[in-house]
């Protein structure tokens, strides 16, 4: 008996599945089964685990701190779970005795819906502890692009790239701004990505010929070295020939189940250097892309740097300047990777500047549109929801320890906003645990107060106390606590590099700390250092009001966001905000901003008028209302700044041709200060942007696959403004 699953939302790329006898998923796109009719798990173990010799390799000390597997065809995730289960059993360690990490990269053109994935994995009860985690972190409705999942205790990473396999693997290669492959010694960070084992899965070459093409195998070869192995269920002559041409030594063995033969082997050398080129995913507008007057993207490698294959990043010390959300997230991401990290904060306590509010909301501006900022906001929101909900220590999450995963309600106060939010909710209709549309009555019931507008509800989000969050990021996990040193009351006035060591100096020129790698994460104060002085950061004043013992609001159960926001009370005090004042350097509380916050509150919900009158007339703290003033550090394009710090004079010299010809082909890579990175410009979305931004930064430092695609990385890159300004200089002279 055939059984179809739930209806598919519009505008999705998810797989069409037909279930035969409720046990066997059949792809209607490819007319093929997802796994062996005999035993899918045994097939995974035989073909991919055994023939890549993973158990033998993992029982030995690993040369690198990360073992990377890449797969064509994620399907039901069965191969991934089989590898993860063995990884748990072997507990691989590095040559220095530290626990290694598993990074599994997979691509899927037609990913399963969350419900189909759960149904498929329910067939394997022996994998239940792992499959439960995968299902919880699986993208709510997989869309074209890169999805990063952090599993286990952070020791297993899954990077799922939704899209055509060839283009997906090309995303792992450094490429020019137009998609052409970069020279082999150009990398995103200072270390290249290498795949240790390949799982060449997917539907058979006869039923999915478009995937098994020479461009795919050329791309695979570029990511391999002489330690790389492969295994595949097929022994088709065309596949064997293309693998051989790409530089792999192929060996036949008996196939699994009813299959006569399969292939496995290792990489020897790249024979075919046929170029590949990234094709942009469909329906992805790029309003911020670097373009010249005819709209053609500039062709060069400004966002890449020459690789350094002689040093191991894992043996290097890291200094993080700034103890706010950006710095603490960066320190946490690197400590998980076994770095020794030193965090220096100039104030007496963590999160005392822009990150210092009593309550911060895990919030981004969500939109159904396909522009780069909307896609980044969506990825950041999903990643942050999971990051703060995963266990940090003693089975408690950061939401448990520092706030509340009470959900965030985005009110729609215009017809245009309602239409956009409803579109987004329609897209995720099969994943209401991520977002859902609520009318006024439903929204008011969720919030437990009477609201004036309908809205989009994000159940997995909530609020956090930033200072407590920063503290737990650094010391909440006993294992990480040993890897992170914190120094307070330690302002850094300048940075200099001597003999590949960065020295942090105080105002008198005394050395405060030294390390091979430095991360500048001190918001707008980054402009005080000569190396980061040209970053276009600006501070925007924000004032939050504190409402004490506001009885009519005590019933509030979720964060409500509109023109302003309000969070559920802490100790009978509500945080209401926030003002957004450009070119205002006043650090004192403003009665006018307090009143504006109250007006925004009154616009969002039916608030007792007597309460508003009382708050308007209340004067505390020597005649001023109760609240806090902070200065958000933001950028002119609203993306944060994440990545290596460029050498401004040399960069300007290398790309000077852009002033005269905006689409000039420039062969040189960007020029960067070795070992110097930055993570700044989070604006008012520090809690939601910082987890993914820190993961990106750590991936760059370690030579791992990036958690975002190349286009997104260019929008986050520190050098993007310099390149744009060079191009606009040409336009301004026309």
VOGU-3710 file (C-alpha; in Angstrom, 3 decimals, decimal comma):
1> xxxxxxxxxx> 0,000/0,000/0,000  1,375/3,419/-0,974  1,207/6,227/1,535  1,968/9,886/0,841  3,089/12,315/3,516  2,035/15,858/4,388  1,386/18,456/1,659  4,501/20,353/0,591  4,638/24,140/1,074  4,964/26,278/-2,012
11> xxxxxxxxxx> 8,378/27,456/-3,260  10,341/24,681/-1,566  13,018/22,298/-2,757  12,066/19,420/-0,488  11,827/15,857/-1,693  8,649/14,249/-2,947  8,431/10,991/-1,014  6,170/8,023/-1,456  6,162/5,493/1,366  5,745/1,887/0,331
21> xxxxxxxxxx> 4,229/-0,284/3,042  5,014/2,503/5,482  8,630/1,321/5,628  10,405/2,168/2,405  10,803/5,789/1,196  10,813/6,145/-2,580  11,969/9,362/-4,277  9,400/10,441/-6,814  11,961/12,802/-8,365  14,400/9,968/-9,150
31> xxxxxxxxxx> 12,163/6,870/-8,976  14,651/5,232/-6,641  14,816/4,082/-3,024  16,779/5,937/-0,363  18,426/2,876/1,110  18,803/-0,846/0,609  15,647/-2,915/0,767  17,672/-5,436/2,750  19,077/-3,199/5,526  19,967/0,432/4,991
41> xxxxxxxxxx> 22,086/0,799/8,126  24,123/-2,295/7,360  24,670/-0,960/3,851  26,004/2,331/5,259  28,340/0,516/7,586  29,586/-1,880/4,908  30,034/0,557/2,019  31,084/3,804/3,694  32,387/2,988/7,171  34,227/-0,232/6,383
51> xxxxxxxxxx> 35,629/0,739/2,979  36,916/4,092/4,218  38,579/2,134/7,058  37,134/4,583/9,563  37,252/2,313/12,596  40,925/1,523/12,063  41,775/5,173/11,412  39,845/6,433/14,425  41,446/3,965/16,792  44,775/5,658/16,115
61> xxxxxxxxxx> 45,856/9,141/17,140  44,772/11,667/14,506  47,231/14,095/12,949  44,636/16,868/12,814  42,155/18,063/15,449  39,231/17,685/13,011  38,373/14,663/10,887  36,304/15,744/7,886  33,922/13,555/5,899  32,105/14,842/2,824
71> xxxxxxxxxx> 29,087/13,162/1,246  27,055/13,448/-1,926  23,396/12,886/-1,125  22,398/13,410/2,514  19,064/11,657/1,992  17,740/10,360/5,302  20,997/11,112/7,123  21,651/7,411/7,682  25,308/7,551/6,601  25,911/10,524/8,856
81> xxxxxxxxxx> 24,356/8,816/11,863  26,332/5,630/11,227  29,562/7,646/11,176  28,555/9,605/14,276  27,742/6,418/16,189  31,149/4,937/15,381  32,820/8,245/16,291  31,169/8,081/19,715  32,401/4,520/20,146  36,004/5,217/19,098
91> xxxxxxxxxx> 36,354/8,611/20,835  39,259/9,650/18,583  42,017/11,826/20,019  44,799/13,915/18,519  48,533/13,274/18,776  48,566/15,523/21,861  45,810/13,486/23,535  42,967/15,997/23,085  39,517/14,941/21,930  39,149/15,324/18,176
101> xxxxxxxxxx> 36,069/16,681/16,426  34,069/15,202/13,543  32,967/17,526/10,754  30,520/15,933/8,342  29,720/17,886/5,162  26,835/16,730/3,015  24,931/18,052/0,056  21,334/17,376/-0,957  19,416/18,791/-3,903  16,018/17,679/-2,593
111> xxxxxxxxxx> 16,173/17,424/1,220  13,510/15,547/3,114  10,923/17,522/5,004  11,332/17,357/8,797  8,363/14,988/9,086  9,661/12,640/6,394  13,091/12,665/7,998  11,646/11,676/11,365  9,556/8,930/9,811  12,585/7,500/8,007
121> xxxxxxxxxx> 14,860/7,561/11,049  12,218/6,023/13,290  12,972/2,829/11,374  16,313/2,619/13,218  15,626/2,560/16,986  19,299/1,736/17,671  20,134/5,247/16,406  17,437/6,982/18,464  19,725/9,035/20,782  21,528/10,476/17,772
131> xxxxxxxxxx> 18,610/10,763/15,361  16,643/12,707/17,986  19,365/15,351/18,064  19,544/15,477/14,276  15,782/15,929/13,973  15,774/18,680/16,622  18,513/20,625/14,822  17,470/19,862/11,260  16,600/23,018/9,292  12,897/23,753/9,838
141> xxxxxxxxxx> 12,263/23,806/6,105  15,512/23,263/4,237  16,134/25,971/1,663  18,896/26,403/-0,890  22,107/27,350/0,898  24,382/26,306/3,744  23,049/25,078/7,085  25,355/24,528/10,081  24,300/22,121/12,845  26,296/21,731/16,060
151> xxxxxxxxxx> 25,576/18,355/17,678  26,701/16,333/20,654  28,610/18,604/22,997  29,936/20,579/20,077  32,281/17,757/19,066  30,227/16,812/15,977  29,451/19,358/13,271  27,116/18,802/10,329  27,293/21,231/7,426  24,323/20,535/5,151
161> xxxxxxxxxx> 24,464/22,315/1,796  21,132/22,298/-0,002  21,502/22,455/-3,758  23,050/20,739/-6,733  25,982/18,557/-5,603  28,510/20,024/-8,023  27,776/23,619/-7,125  27,534/22,715/-3,451  31,045/21,287/-3,353  32,314/24,190/-5,413
171> xxxxxxxxxx> 31,091/26,360/-2,527  33,814/24,757/-0,424  36,499/26,028/-2,796  37,756/29,602/-2,601  36,512/31,296/-5,745  36,673/34,713/-7,325  33,780/37,113/-6,939  32,431/35,874/-10,272  32,682/32,189/-9,384  35,882/31,250/-11,194
181> xxxxxxxxxx> 38,150/28,932/-9,170  40,921/30,621/-7,247  44,562/29,513/-7,445  45,254/26,528/-5,218  47,156/28,562/-2,632  44,297/31,035/-2,086  42,089/30,271/0,894  39,313/31,838/2,980  41,519/31,795/6,060  45,170/30,944/6,524
191> xxxxxxxxxx> 44,662/27,161/6,280  43,130/25,039/3,500  40,170/22,698/3,839  40,958/19,037/3,175  38,480/16,144/3,139  39,674/12,977/4,879  36,981/10,580/3,607  34,387/10,763/0,841  30,975/9,107/0,941  29,913/9,107/-2,716
201> xxxxxxxxxx> 26,244/8,326/-2,252  23,069/9,526/-3,928  20,763/7,922/-6,401  22,291/5,625/-8,990  24,098/7,089/-12,028  21,417/5,614/-14,272  18,648/7,508/-12,452  20,596/10,633/-11,452  23,149/11,165/-14,252  23,349/14,930/-13,728
211> xxxxxxxxxx> 25,101/14,497/-10,382  27,779/12,031/-11,493  29,683/14,406/-13,761  33,341/15,182/-14,300  33,029/18,662/-12,803  31,911/17,060/-9,525  34,921/14,737/-9,456  37,289/17,578/-10,320  35,881/19,519/-7,394  36,286/16,490/-5,116
221> xxxxxxxxxx> 39,915/16,092/-6,202  40,710/19,710/-5,361  39,610/19,044/-1,776  41,645/15,842/-1,406  45,197/14,885/-0,536  47,116/11,599/-0,376  45,435/10,687/2,910  41,933/11,059/1,424  39,847/7,940/0,814  36,530/7,328/-0,910
231> xxxxxxxxxx> 33,817/4,695/-1,111  30,718/4,423/-3,255  27,951/1,857/-3,685  28,254/1,910/-7,491  30,838/0,354/-9,775  29,513/1,932/-12,969  32,282/2,184/-15,555  31,619/5,896/-16,135  32,030/6,614/-12,431  35,231/4,572/-12,222
241> xxxxxxxxxx> 36,652/6,342/-15,275  35,880/9,815/-13,927  37,328/9,006/-10,504  40,502/7,743/-12,171  40,772/10,876/-14,312  40,361/12,981/-11,164  43,336/11,236/-9,548  41,792/8,457/-7,444  43,044/4,875/-7,370  39,937/2,688/-7,622
251> xxxxxxxxxx> 39,453/-0,828/-6,293  36,422/-3,078/-6,763  34,813/-5,125/-4,032  31,617/-7,116/-3,667  28,586/-4,861/-3,415  26,054/-4,890/-0,605  22,880/-6,955/-0,814  21,990/-7,696/-4,380  24,579/-5,358/-5,899  27,394/-7,127/-7,679
261> xxxxxxxxxx> 30,222/-4,641/-7,155  31,170/-1,376/-5,463  34,209/0,951/-5,597  36,572/2,264/-2,974  40,077/3,697/-2,964  42,300/6,657/-2,209  43,471/9,865/-3,797  46,855/9,855/-5,512  47,177/13,087/-7,464  45,033/15,449/-9,441
271> xxxxxxxxxx> 45,201/14,511/-13,114  42,386/16,504/-14,640  42,485/20,218/-13,783  39,298/21,069/-15,655  38,026/24,337/-14,158  34,711/24,589/-12,420  32,557/27,587/-11,688  29,928/28,253/-9,070  26,427/28,800/-10,364  24,379/31,105/-8,162
281> xxxxxxxxxx> 21,325/29,421/-6,602  18,007/30,409/-8,189  15,892/33,310/-6,955  18,651/34,943/-4,938  18,803/38,662/-5,525  21,957/40,408/-4,366  21,255/44,129/-3,862  24,540/44,621/-2,001  26,755/42,811/-4,526  29,834/44,665/-5,718
291> xxxxxxxxxx> 28,897/45,811/-9,220  30,011/48,303/-11,802  27,746/50,550/-13,842  26,590/47,761/-16,180  25,677/45,489/-13,295  28,427/42,889/-13,831  30,136/41,634/-10,670  33,784/42,492/-10,202  36,159/39,594/-10,912  38,922/39,330/-8,337
301> xxxxxxxxxx> 40,035/37,659/-5,107  39,936/40,480/-2,554  38,238/38,272/0,090  40,876/35,513/-0,088  44,375/35,179/1,326  47,370/32,994/0,658  47,359/29,814/2,704  49,918/28,979/5,342  50,422/25,213/5,305  53,433/25,280/7,629
311> xxxxxxxxxx> 51,685/26,145/10,884  49,017/24,295/12,818  46,342/26,677/14,137  45,568/24,331/16,999  48,977/24,952/18,593  48,475/28,692/18,654  47,257/30,898/21,478  44,371/33,289/20,939  43,864/36,705/22,502  40,317/38,106/22,385
321> xxxxxxxxxx> 39,997/41,844/23,015  36,517/42,585/24,333  34,365/40,826/26,897  30,944/41,441/25,380  28,777/39,063/23,402  31,059/39,129/20,351  34,232/38,392/22,276  32,748/35,761/24,574  31,105/33,886/21,716  34,389/33,938/19,781
331> xxxxxxxxxx> 36,278/32,643/22,829  33,699/29,887/23,353  33,821/28,751/19,711  37,610/28,491/19,804  37,791/26,838/23,229  35,489/24,093/21,916  38,173/23,573/19,267  40,788/23,142/22,028  42,451/26,539/21,657  43,962/28,252/24,663
341> xxxxxxxxxx> 42,078/31,561/24,803  42,765/34,737/26,778  39,909/37,273/26,978  40,812/40,838/27,944  38,084/43,274/28,990  38,771/46,897/29,881  35,804/47,210/32,272  35,469/45,654/35,752  32,904/43,128/34,489  31,829/41,347/31,344
351> xxxxxxxxxx> 29,173/42,777/29,017  29,278/46,232/30,545  29,020/48,256/27,330  26,609/47,612/24,437  25,932/44,094/25,790  25,019/45,334/29,260  21,205/45,477/29,255  19,255/43,440/31,798  17,465/41,585/29,022  18,372/41,071/25,402
361> xxxxxxxxxx> 16,128/39,488/22,795  17,276/36,726/20,431  15,826/38,581/17,490  16,496/39,268/13,816  14,361/40,969/11,210  12,816/37,977/9,447  11,598/38,229/5,881  10,491/35,870/3,092  12,615/37,788/0,583  15,713/36,276/-0,989
371> xxxxxxxxxx> 18,156/39,136/-0,520  21,452/38,452/1,230  20,612/40,198/4,510  17,287/38,371/4,831  18,988/35,025/4,250  21,687/35,805/6,795  19,084/36,915/9,352  17,182/33,669/8,873  20,320/31,524/9,238  21,443/33,472/12,297
381> xxxxxxxxxx> 18,029/33,151/13,975  17,841/29,384/13,439  21,417/28,825/14,586  21,025/31,043/17,667  17,783/29,332/18,731  19,562/25,970/18,789  22,785/27,326/20,269  21,098/28,788/23,338  18,853/25,756/23,777  21,571/23,081/23,734
391> xxxxxxxxxx> 23,007/21,734/26,970  25,916/23,744/28,295  26,452/22,118/31,677  24,557/19,669/33,912  21,842/19,273/31,254  21,062/23,007/31,423  21,063/25,352/28,449  21,887/29,042/28,279  18,161/29,716/28,041  17,778/27,776/31,312
401> xxxxxxxxxx> 20,700/29,486/33,023  20,457/33,038/31,735  16,946/33,753/30,493  13,856/32,098/29,109  13,013/30,336/25,849  9,566/31,894/26,021  9,261/32,665/22,315  9,337/35,980/20,484  6,270/37,494/18,879  6,939/39,813/15,907
411> xxxxxxxxxx> 3,898/42,073/15,541  2,791/43,155/12,079  1,438/46,697/12,314  1,066/47,318/8,573  -0,597/45,416/5,749  2,785/45,038/4,030  4,315/43,522/7,152  1,362/41,188/7,625  1,708/39,946/4,060  5,453/39,316/4,472
421> xxxxxxxxxx> 5,067/37,466/7,775  2,221/35,366/6,423  4,377/34,420/3,426  7,146/33,307/5,752  4,733/31,338/7,927  3,255/29,672/4,839  6,712/28,570/3,758  7,311/26,986/7,171  3,826/25,591/7,619  5,199/22,079/8,152
431> xxxxxxxxxx> 7,582/23,383/10,855  5,395/25,321/13,324  8,040/24,709/15,976  10,108/27,337/14,135  7,486/29,936/13,244  3,753/30,342/12,813  1,305/33,101/12,014  -1,076/34,172/14,792  -4,124/36,406/14,462  -4,777/39,018/17,151
441> xxxxxxxxxx> -6,741/36,630/19,363  -4,153/33,863/19,060  -1,254/36,246/19,611  -2,915/37,750/22,677  -3,504/34,278/24,096  0,157/33,329/23,620  1,349/36,593/25,192  -1,357/36,559/27,916  -1,948/40,270/27,324  -4,231/42,022/24,866
451> xxxxxxxxxx> -2,273/42,908/21,729  -3,226/45,353/19,012  -1,845/43,433/16,027  -1,389/39,895/14,707  2,119/38,595/14,289  4,731/35,966/13,535  5,592/33,791/16,533  9,063/32,230/16,924  8,579/29,621/19,698  12,245/28,606/19,883
461> xxxxxxxxxx> 13,518/32,091/20,624  13,376/34,146/23,798  15,406/36,513/25,975  18,732/36,306/27,790  20,650/38,341/30,313  23,763/39,262/28,273  26,157/39,558/31,215  25,160/36,164/32,588  25,331/34,693/29,086  28,880/35,986/28,612
471> xxxxxxxxxx> 29,931/34,599/31,986  28,526/31,139/31,220  30,070/31,109/27,736  33,481/31,489/29,345  33,085/29,423/32,488  29,766/27,555/32,484  31,279/24,389/31,030  33,951/22,894/33,346  35,972/21,523/30,416  36,065/24,851/28,602
481> xxxxxxxxxx> 36,784/26,764/31,796  40,300/25,335/31,824  40,967/26,635/28,315  39,794/30,239/28,825  41,617/32,882/30,836  39,750/36,107/31,666  41,423/39,376/32,620  39,217/42,315/33,645  40,184/45,981/34,084  42,679/45,585/31,258
491> xxxxxxxxxx> 42,341/48,193/28,512  44,427/47,582/25,395  45,652/50,748/23,678  47,532/49,299/20,712  48,582/46,114/18,935  51,952/45,370/17,379  53,335/42,214/15,793  56,870/41,013/16,432  58,275/37,667/15,272  54,792/36,338/14,417
501> xxxxxxxxxx> 53,573/37,238/17,920  50,917/39,854/18,543  51,597/42,068/21,544  48,763/43,884/23,339  50,066/47,120/24,852  48,577/49,459/27,444  48,660/53,264/27,219  52,241/53,346/28,533  53,483/50,791/26,022  53,674/47,939/28,501
511> xxxxxxxxxx> 52,941/44,442/27,217  49,640/43,208/28,653  49,420/39,930/26,749  50,766/38,156/23,676  49,450/35,510/21,306  49,820/34,221/17,762  46,178/35,051/16,968  44,228/38,131/18,039  40,498/38,745/17,672  39,375/42,360/17,955
521> xxxxxxxxxx> 35,842/42,201/19,375  35,469/45,483/21,264  32,720/47,068/19,139  33,336/50,685/18,074  36,523/50,824/20,146  38,100/48,737/17,392  38,668/52,061/15,636  41,257/52,926/18,307  43,696/50,365/16,853  45,666/51,363/13,777
531> xxxxxxxxxx> 44,933/48,025/12,070  41,141/48,361/12,389  40,812/52,152/12,382  39,269/52,257/8,898  36,356/49,932/9,703  33,160/51,977/9,166  31,652/51,467/12,606  29,239/53,880/14,207  27,611/53,976/17,598  23,849/54,337/17,832
541> xxxxxxxxxx> 22,416/55,398/21,166  19,738/53,160/22,623  17,788/53,738/25,817  15,863/50,995/27,594  13,186/51,815/30,165  12,647/49,777/33,326  9,074/49,502/34,572  8,864/48,376/38,200  5,862/46,584/39,677  3,690/47,226/36,628
551> xxxxxxxxxx> 0,880/44,912/37,685  -1,043/44,955/34,360  2,057/43,636/32,584  2,985/40,864/35,016  0,946/38,322/33,034  3,162/38,773/29,952  4,560/35,352/28,976  6,551/36,026/25,801  8,708/38,726/24,245  6,681/41,106/22,097
561> xxxxxxxxxx> 8,415/43,106/19,351  6,994/45,831/17,151  8,219/49,394/16,863  9,684/48,672/20,282  9,858/45,584/22,480  8,976/44,322/25,928  10,127/41,137/27,642  8,551/39,223/30,524  9,512/40,630/33,903  12,628/39,855/35,916
571> xxxxxxxxxx> 11,998/40,397/39,636  8,793/42,282/38,765  10,700/44,675/36,471  10,024/44,901/32,748  12,555/46,055/30,166  10,918/48,200/27,483  12,797/49,621/24,567  14,528/50,771/22,804  15,282/54,167/21,379  17,385/54,450/18,229
581> xxxxxxxxxx> 19,238/57,759/18,216  21,754/58,570/15,499  24,440/61,171/16,223  23,498/61,326/19,903  26,373/60,861/22,353  24,378/61,644/25,499  25,081/58,941/28,086  22,428/60,203/30,518  18,872/58,897/30,669  16,437/60,999/28,687
591> xxxxxxxxxx> 12,839/61,559/29,891  11,850/62,085/26,254  13,215/58,694/25,202  11,492/57,125/28,205  8,180/58,588/27,070  8,824/57,420/23,501  9,400/53,876/24,768  6,078/54,026/26,593  4,311/55,277/23,468  5,714/52,346/21,501
601> xxxxxxxxxx> 4,522/50,011/24,238  1,054/51,510/24,091  0,981/51,058/20,325  1,788/47,336/20,613  -0,685/46,357/23,307  -3,687/47,572/25,254  -1,916/48,979/28,280  -3,791/50,414/31,245  -3,846/54,205/30,748  -3,323/54,794/34,450
611> xxxxxxxxxx> -0,094/52,767/34,234  1,160/54,910/31,377  0,261/58,147/33,206  2,026/56,937/36,311  5,129/55,997/34,372  5,126/59,278/32,475  5,089/61,137/35,769  7,452/58,856/37,652  10,907/60,312/38,233  13,566/58,199/39,836
621> xxxxxxxxxx> 17,323/58,456/40,161  17,460/62,187/40,863  14,651/63,209/38,590  15,258/60,752/35,759  13,290/57,645/34,800  14,696/54,209/35,481  16,545/52,526/32,633  19,866/52,182/30,853  21,674/53,863/27,972  23,952/51,918/25,658
631> xxxxxxxxxx> 25,614/52,487/22,292  25,186/49,811/19,652  28,044/49,394/17,217  26,679/48,981/13,721  27,723/49,211/10,065  26,314/51,098/7,138  25,001/47,945/5,426  23,721/46,352/8,708  25,783/43,191/8,264  28,263/42,496/11,057
641> xxxxxxxxxx> 31,987/42,521/10,280  33,559/39,076/10,587  36,912/37,842/9,325  40,582/38,674/8,809  41,763/42,253/9,229  43,114/43,692/5,992  46,275/45,734/5,546  44,632/48,926/4,343  47,563/50,609/2,510  48,628/47,427/0,724
651> xxxxxxxxxx> 45,025/46,449/-0,048  44,359/49,855/-1,589  47,493/49,524/-3,707  46,660/46,003/-4,930  43,129/46,917/-5,978  43,743/50,467/-7,192  42,657/49,420/-10,710  39,076/49,315/-9,440  39,045/53,113/-9,357  39,403/53,194/-13,121
661> xxxxxxxxxx> 37,636/49,957/-14,021  35,211/48,509/-11,529  35,121/45,038/-13,120  38,880/44,741/-13,516  40,347/41,266/-13,245  42,970/41,363/-10,494  44,890/38,159/-9,915  46,330/38,994/-6,490  44,538/37,949/-3,283  43,718/40,378/-0,521
671> xxxxxxxxxx> 46,420/41,611/1,832  45,864/40,764/5,491  47,596/41,056/8,839  48,690/37,518/9,673  46,778/36,131/12,649  44,579/39,216/13,158  40,778/38,870/12,981  37,758/40,883/14,006  34,136/40,362/15,016  32,324/43,667/15,432
681> xxxxxxxxxx> 29,280/45,601/14,202  26,551/43,374/15,646  24,234/46,345/16,166  21,102/45,614/18,174  21,167/41,925/17,224  24,192/40,772/19,177  22,501/37,779/20,778  21,244/36,446/17,467  24,224/37,326/15,242  27,090/36,408/17,589
691> xxxxxxxxxx> 26,742/32,569/17,626  26,864/32,157/13,834  29,444/34,944/13,418  31,718/33,292/15,990  31,301/29,925/14,264  32,331/31,552/10,980  35,364/33,150/12,595  36,480/29,871/14,190  36,028/28,049/10,869  38,242/30,607/9,110
701> xxxxxxxxxx> 40,959/30,258/11,730  40,872/26,442/11,677  40,525/25,866/7,938  37,089/24,256/8,294  34,178/24,445/5,885  32,378/27,750/6,356  28,902/27,791/7,971  27,665/30,216/5,286  28,039/30,284/1,522  30,666/32,366/-0,259
711> xxxxxxxxxx> 28,292/35,154/-1,212  27,236/35,609/2,398  30,859/35,543/3,546  31,679/38,396/1,175  28,835/40,422/2,721  30,343/39,854/6,178  33,982/40,314/5,214  35,891/43,232/6,815  37,383/44,351/3,465  34,044/44,733/1,678
721> xxxxxxxxxx> 33,786/48,443/2,436  37,254/49,247/1,111  36,506/47,462/-2,168  33,136/49,182/-2,524  34,688/52,559/-1,855  37,335/51,954/-4,526  34,632/51,036/-7,037  32,479/54,020/-6,112  35,453/56,328/-6,542  35,404/55,391/-10,222
731> xxxx> 31,656/55,963/-10,446  31,905/59,356/-8,750  34,250/60,648/-11,454  31,972/59,760/-14,365
//
